[in-house]
Amino acid sequence: MSTAPAEETGPRSVLYLAGSVYSPADPFATAVLVEGDRVAWVGSEEAAQAQRSRADVVVEAPGALVTPGFVDAHAHVTETGLALSGVDLSRATSAAQVLDLVADAARAAPGRPVLGHGWDDTAWPEGAPPSREELDRAARGAEVLLSRVDVHSALVSSALAERAGLRGLEGWDGGALVARRAHDVARDVSRRMSAGERERVQRRALEAAAAAGVAAVTECSAPHVGSPEDLRALRALSDGGDVPEVLAYWGALARDEDEARAALAEVDGAGVLGLAGDLCVDGSYGSRSAALREPYADLAGTGLPDGHAGFLHLSADEVAAHLVACTRAGVQGGFHVIGDAACDALVEGLLAAEREVGTPALASARHRVEHLEAPDARAVAELARLGVVASVQPAFDAVWGGAGRLYAQRLGVGRAAALNPLADLASAGVPLALGSDAPVTPFDPWGAVRACTAMSGEGQSLSARAAFLAHTRGGWRAARRDGEGVLVPGALATLAVWSVGDLVVQAADARVSSWSTDPRSGTPGLPDLSAGAPAPRCQRLLRAGRVLHDSGDLAA
């Protein structure tokens, strides 16, 4: 259900006069009138003169672009807030730099836990992360948890390991690195906070999303990620109306309809849309826990056994049972799927569920799959046939795809080149929705659109327009909110005003990197996302007519 503003703040009727308005109602629109929580009118600036009498305020933004607000289709709000509040390890280029940052944080707040996020050891000269003893010395004995960039493993100090009771848990050998069950337990202990602290970190994350032009955030929670209390608190914050809307999923496994209803009851009051999100079939490439058909290519010196091919957390039978349970309970089901062996389990589970409930029921449920980095041709065809939505993160390819980067290191060049086949998915008719997986990558919707236009896999790029639609309308459709994410009269006034450079139209064939500023195309223009072009900047973001973010640059 759409959420209207909790209260009226500011003028009720605002007429925006811009350089362009991205609207299917008028490809040449340059003005939009907002009345209350709705778009009242869209048209040309000349025709807008007749609308001035309806407006309490006229905002003149010549050269600006007005678009629907973006939807981030996969994020972790509390984790993102903690990352933004903690030590930023994303720029650390060595284990030594990580230790220096930990030492700085420990000196600044003696005795307090040191929480950090974003380290990536792929290219570190040491070839390994710091040891537990090194962390203990840097932190002066304080509790430390440093999550890897993929949030599937972390580094912990002795103090935190002891309080969390990690001894004997799967994924901890007594060193600094924790994974699997030990990682889940350590993360849970490190993130316990008061209600006030929780609200502060959640609000910080949602405000960062709003500043990036994201009007709705899809929270992919799960029992191993957060708690029902955390999810209810997040939903209550969203319902206040002054932050982006939260579209919530709870990744709890259900083996039958009764278990599905029990899992939904556990998070009653959180507005959960389904048992989906981070219900993990496998792990991640960075932590070498994604489930593969063949072993990882870079096992030498890792301490992992020869032939290690990751971990399959759910079987095809469990996938099938969950999908059947969710279909019968009338909610979306879904899974986190990264590796090709995990994708095999997903497809076999889908086919088994289809035999149980029938094709129409399964397809109409609009189940979801998160990440989906390694589908083969068979998987693409079955996902399209069964109406499964692919919630994908193109920024992953921008950061880790291509020669010499993480994917090629972990998998080898051949397997890495086949990852993230966005064009194949789109061509087959698989509905796409784009997200960040924040805090894994930041809220940056235009960056995601740009990444889609320059995928590392040959022939797998999308046009900017297709990517933009996947990041706006596609995000709403993935949550079964059809019809939202467009600026037409009568629609919710959930929109963003952008400072941009040139507006261009990309060639219909995304494989051809050509752009045009010719208005005769009749296609609404988008910002120039080519190399060297200025990044769009959000000047104002509305959610159902209510201002969530204002840069202060727009003059009435």
LUMNUBA-947587 format. One record per residue (C-alpha): y, z, x. Coordinates in steps of 0.02 Angstrom, whole numbers, padded with zeros to 5 digits, always signed. Each point is the difference from the previous one (the first is absolute). Example, Ala and Ser with C-alpha at 12.3 -4.5 7.8 and 13.67 -1.06 7.14 Angstrom:
BEGIN
-00225+00390+00615;+00172-00033+00069;
This chain:
BEGIN
+00000+00000+00000;+00172-00044+00066;+00110+00146+00046;+00180-00002-00057;+00136+00097+00092;-00007+00187-00028;+00188+00005-00031;+00148-00117-00002;+00097+00002+00163;+00149-00115+00024;+00054-00144-00113;-00119-00060-00132;+00042-00185+00010;+00020-00085+00169;+00030-00185+00031;-00055-00059+00173;+00082-00159+00065;-00103-00056+00150;-00038-00152+00104;-00170-00021-00083;-00112+00088-00125;-00187-00030+00018;-00050-00029-00181;-00121-00117-00088;+00124-00002-00144;+00124-00103+00104;-00036-00065+00176;+00187-00019+00029;+00050+00173-00065;+00135+00093+00095;+00034+00145-00119;-00097+00133-00092;+00055+00127-00130;-00087+00169-00007;+00018+00105-00157;-00083+00169+00007;-00175-00022+00066;-00013-00187-00041;+00055-00170+00061;+00114-00061-00139;+00048-00171+00065;-00028-00118+00148;+00102-00155+00037;+00134-00087+00102;+00159+00083+00062;+00102-00118-00107;-00094+00050-00157;+00014+00182+00053;+00184+00000-00043;-00051+00015-00182;-00106+00153+00044;+00138+00100+00083;+00051+00082-00163;-00175+00075-00014;+00007+00080+00172;+00069+00171+00043;+00001-00052+00183;-00001-00168+00088;-00076-00003+00175;+00052-00151+00102;-00123-00036+00140;+00032-00180+00055;-00141-00061+00110;-00119+00138-00054;-00174-00032-00069;-00065+00095-00152;-00189+00011-00018;-00128+00106-00090;-00037+00160+00094;-00152-00008+00112;-00165+00088-00037;-00094+00073+00148;-00182-00021-00051;-00074+00127+00121;+00081+00154+00075;-00027+00185+00034;+00160+00089-00047;-00030+00175+00065;-00074-00066+00163;+00152-00114+00019;+00120+00144-00029;-00091+00105+00129;+00005-00144+00124;+00186-00024-00027;+00027+00187+00023;-00112+00018+00153;-00012-00070+00176;+00010-00190+00005;-00135-00059+00119;+00010-00184-00043;+00100-00044+00155;-00109+00096+00122;-00072-00121+00126;-00113+00125+00089;-00092+00162-00022;+00127+00079+00117;+00142-00047-00118;-00093+00079-00146;-00016+00162+00098;+00185-00004+00043;+00045-00020-00184;-00115+00144-00048;+00077+00109+00135;+00176-00042-00061;-00047+00046-00179;-00082+00163+00055;+00154+00051+00101;+00115-00040-00146;-00098+00110-00123;-00105+00127+00096;-00159+00055-00089;+00016-00126-00142;-00135-00132-00030;+00033-00168+00079;-00038-00143-00120;+00016-00179+00057;-00052-00173-00054;-00016-00178+00063;-00085+00000+00171;-00098-00155+00046;-00099+00006+00161;-00047-00184-00001;+00106-00043+00154;+00022+00170+00083;-00022-00002+00189;-00107+00158-00007;-00128-00089-00109;-00022+00158-00105;+00103+00124-00101;+00046+00172+00069;-00132+00135+00014;+00000+00159-00103;+00046+00102+00154;+00149-00113+00035;+00059+00019-00180;-00018+00189+00012;+00109+00006+00155;+00132-00116-00070;+00010+00096-00164;-00004+00171+00084;-00148+00051-00105;+00074-00054-00167;-00097-00093-00134;+00009-00189+00022;-00056-00144-00109;+00048-00176+00053;-00063-00134-00119;-00045-00171+00068;+00100-00146-00069;-00144-00048-00118;-00015+00181-00064;-00189-00005+00020;-00006+00111+00154;+00114+00126+00085;+00024+00113+00150;-00008+00189-00021;+00034+00150+00109;-00117+00148+00022;+00105+00109-00115;-00013-00122-00145;-00184-00036+00032;-00036+00186-00009;+00099+00032-00160;-00078-00153-00083;-00176+00052+00050;-00047-00168+00073;-00150+00060+00098;-00156-00093-00056;+00091-00122-00113;-00040-00185+00009;+00131-00091+00103;+00045+00137+00126;-00082+00024+00168;+00112+00140+00060;+00135-00111+00074;+00171-00049-00067;-00058-00147-00106;-00055+00032-00179;-00070-00129-00120;-00097-00010-00163;-00033+00172-00080;+00083+00097+00141;+00156-00107-00020;+00007+00030-00187;-00014+00189+00023;+00128+00007+00140;+00123-00104-00098;-00022+00108-00155;+00035+00159+00098;+00153-00073+00087;+00083-00058-00160;-00009+00160-00101;+00176+00040-00055;+00102+00087-00132;+00054-00089-00158;+00177-00013+00069;-00059-00073+00164;-00110-00125-00091;+00144-00059-00108;+00111-00023+00152;-00124-00109+00093;-00046-00101-00155;+00183-00029-00042;+00037-00054+00178;-00136-00131-00009;+00054-00066-00169;+00182-00008+00055;-00055-00104+00150;-00090-00116-00120;+00155-00015-00109;+00110-00040+00150;-00119-00144+00038;+00016-00069-00177;-00167+00067-00063;+00015+00052-00182;-00182+00051-00026;-00126+00074+00121;-00187-00006-00028;-00072+00167+00058;-00178-00022+00061;-00059+00179+00003;-00176+00071+00010;-00085+00168+00021;-00008-00026+00189;+00184-00053+00006;+00087+00126-00112;-00025+00119-00144;+00022-00011-00188;+00148+00118+00019;+00080-00118+00125;-00022-00147-00119;+00068+00095-00150;+00152+00055+00101;+00030-00179+00052;-00012-00061-00178;+00121+00135-00059;+00124-00056+00133;-00020-00180-00058;+00026+00047-00181;+00171+00072+00046;+00058-00181+00008;+00108+00012+00157;-00132-00065+00122;-00114-00152-00005;-00135+00003-00133;-00169+00059+00061;-00154-00097-00056;-00141+00121+00036;-00184-00026+00040;-00131+00131+00041;-00142-00057+00112;-00140+00111-00065;-00176-00073-00011;-00084-00002-00170;-00184-00037-00026;+00011-00011-00189;+00126+00004-00141;-00008+00189-00017;+00042+00021+00184;+00143-00124-00018;+00075+00098-00144;-00023+00163+00096;+00089-00073+00152;+00144-00058-00111;+00009+00173-00079;+00016+00077+00173;+00166-00091+00023;+00058+00016-00179;+00189-00004-00007;+00017-00115+00151;+00006-00160-00102;-00147-00072+00096;-00036-00183-00039;-00176-00003+00069;-00129+00062+00122;+00052-00116+00140;+00105-00010+00156;-00070+00090+00151;-00178+00015-00061;-00065-00056+00168;-00146-00118+00020;+00037+00006+00187;+00134+00048+00126;+00120-00097+00113;-00006-00119+00148;+00115+00107+00106;-00115+00151-00011;-00154-00113+00013;-00062+00066-00166;+00014-00159-00106;-00176-00057-00046;-00049-00162+00088;-00149-00117-00007;+00001-00009+00191;+00051+00132+00128;+00177+00028+00062;+00047-00105+00151;+00087+00136+00101;-00122+00146+00006;-00002+00017+00190;+00069+00168+00054;+00025+00065-00176;-00151+00116-00003;-00062-00087-00156;-00181-00061+00004;-00043-00181+00037;-00012-00095-00162;+00128+00109-00089;+00059-00096-00153;+00101+00130-00095;-00048+00102-00152;-00044-00049-00177;+00054+00147-00109;-00058-00074-00165;-00151-00107-00039;-00002-00151-00115;-00090+00107-00129;+00139+00130+00005;+00132-00136-00015;-00090-00070-00152;-00020+00168-00085;+00184+00039+00025;+00057-00166-00071;-00114+00019-00151;+00064+00177-00030;+00183-00053+00012;-00025-00152-00109;-00080+00105-00136;+00135+00133+00016;+00133-00133-00022;+00087+00025+00168;+00016-00098+00161;-00122+00032+00140;+00027-00051+00178;-00038+00025+00183;+00068-00002+00176;-00091-00144+00087;+00034-00058+00178;-00151-00069+00094;-00115-00144-00046;-00150+00114-00030;+00107+00104-00117;+00051-00159-00090;-00184-00044-00019;-00031+00169-00083;+00148-00030-00115;-00062-00171-00056;-00179+00059-00028;+00068+00147-00099;+00109-00114-00106;-00146-00114-00041;-00110+00147-00047;+00137+00071-00111;+00020-00170-00082;-00184+00000-00046;+00022+00172-00077;+00160-00019-00103;+00020-00189-00012;+00127-00118+00074;+00138+00017-00133;+00004+00190+00007;-00001+00007+00189;+00132-00135+00023;+00116+00070-00134;+00002+00171+00086;+00101-00077+00143;-00081+00104+00136;+00086+00010+00170;-00046-00016+00182;+00115+00066+00135;+00026-00087+00169;-00144-00126-00015;+00022-00066+00177;-00166-00090+00027;-00060-00089-00158;-00105-00156+00028;-00001-00151-00115;-00131+00076-00114;+00098+00161-00018;+00161-00094-00038;-00085-00101-00136;-00082+00152-00083;+00159+00103+00004;+00094-00141-00085;-00135-00025-00130;-00006+00185-00043;+00187+00027-00011;+00014+00123+00144;+00176+00031+00066;+00021-00002+00189;+00129+00127+00059;+00037-00062+00177;+00112+00050+00145;+00065-00154+00093;+00094+00111+00123;-00169+00045+00074;-00018-00179+00060;+00178-00001+00066;-00035+00155+00104;-00182-00021+00050;-00044-00184-00027;+00008-00138+00129;-00055-00024+00179;-00018+00156+00105;+00035+00122-00140;-00106+00134-00080;-00103-00110-00116;-00050-00116+00143;-00040+00148+00112;-00107+00090-00128;-00090-00152-00071;+00019-00142+00123;+00108-00153-00025;-00117-00091-00120;-00022+00138-00127;+00182+00052+00012;+00059-00175-00042;-00090+00009-00169;+00086+00159-00059;+00126+00012-00142;-00030-00172-00081;+00146+00015-00121;+00013-00186-00036;-00185-00011-00040;+00015+00147-00119;+00153-00071-00086;-00073-00175-00013;-00158+00069-00080;+00103+00092-00131;-00022+00178+00062;+00154+00098-00061;+00096+00069+00149;+00110+00153+00015;+00088+00048+00162;+00021+00173+00074;+00038+00092+00160;-00133+00136+00008;+00145+00111+00053;+00002+00095+00115;-00115-00125+00089;+00143-00127-00008;+00173+00039-00070;+00074-00048-00166;+00064-00175+00040;-00030-00122-00143;+00094-00147+00073;-00095+00029+00162;-00161-00014-00100;+00059-00162-00080;+00045-00067+00172;-00171+00051+00067;-00084-00099-00139;+00091-00157+00055;-00063+00017+00180;-00179+00063-00008;-00096-00012+00164;-00152-00081-00082;+00010-00189-00004;+00050-00063-00171;+00011+00175-00076;+00188+00016-00026;+00080+00009-00172;+00165-00072-00055;+00143+00126-00005;+00010-00022-00189;-00186+00038-00025;+00014+00153+00111;+00158+00059-00088;-00083-00014-00170;-00152+00095+00064;+00116+00140+00059;+00093+00011-00166;-00094-00061-00155;-00165+00012+00093;+00022+00186+00031;+00029+00034-00184;-00146-00110-00053;-00113+00091+00122;+00040+00157-00100;-00032-00092-00165;+00186-00005-00040;+00011-00183-00046;+00170-00076-00032;+00098+00118+00113;+00086-00048+00160;+00109-00142-00069;+00186-00005-00039;+00013-00071-00174;+00094+00063-00152;-00091+00149-00076;-00092+00047+00159;+00022+00168+00083;+00148-00002+00119;-00104+00039+00154;+00089-00104+00129;+00071-00006+00175;+00164-00071+00067;-00019-00069+00176;+00119-00047+00138;-00074-00161+00068;+00038-00150+00108;-00047-00174-00059;-00108-00023-00153;-00135-00130+00025;-00152-00076-00083;-00157-00014+00104;-00107-00156-00005;-00134+00006-00133;-00134-00013+00134;+00012+00167+00092;-00081-00079+00153;+00158-00104+00023;+00137+00111+00071;+00144-00092-00083;+00141+00073-00103;+00134-00076-00108;+00168+00058-00066;+00010-00144-00125;+00036+00077-00173;-00066-00155-00087;-00177+00065+00024;+00027+00108-00154;-00099+00139+00085;+00087+00168+00024;+00039+00028+00183;-00060+00144+00108;+00071+00068+00162;-00029-00099+00158;-00146+00092+00080;-00017-00111+00152;+00013+00070+00175;+00176+00057+00043;+00062+00007-00179;+00083+00164-00053;-00111+00120-00094;+00049+00027-00183;+00078+00171-00029;-00012+00094-00165;+00173+00040-00066;-00057+00073-00166;-00164+00034-00087;-00020+00035-00186;-00150+00070-00090;+00015-00031-00186;+00189-00006+00020;+00015+00157+00104;+00064-00011+00178;-00129+00059+00126;+00087-00061+00157;+00178-00055+00037;+00060-00050+00173;+00181+00022-00054;+00042-00181+00037;+00017-00062-00179;+00173+00012-00074;+00028+00004-00187;
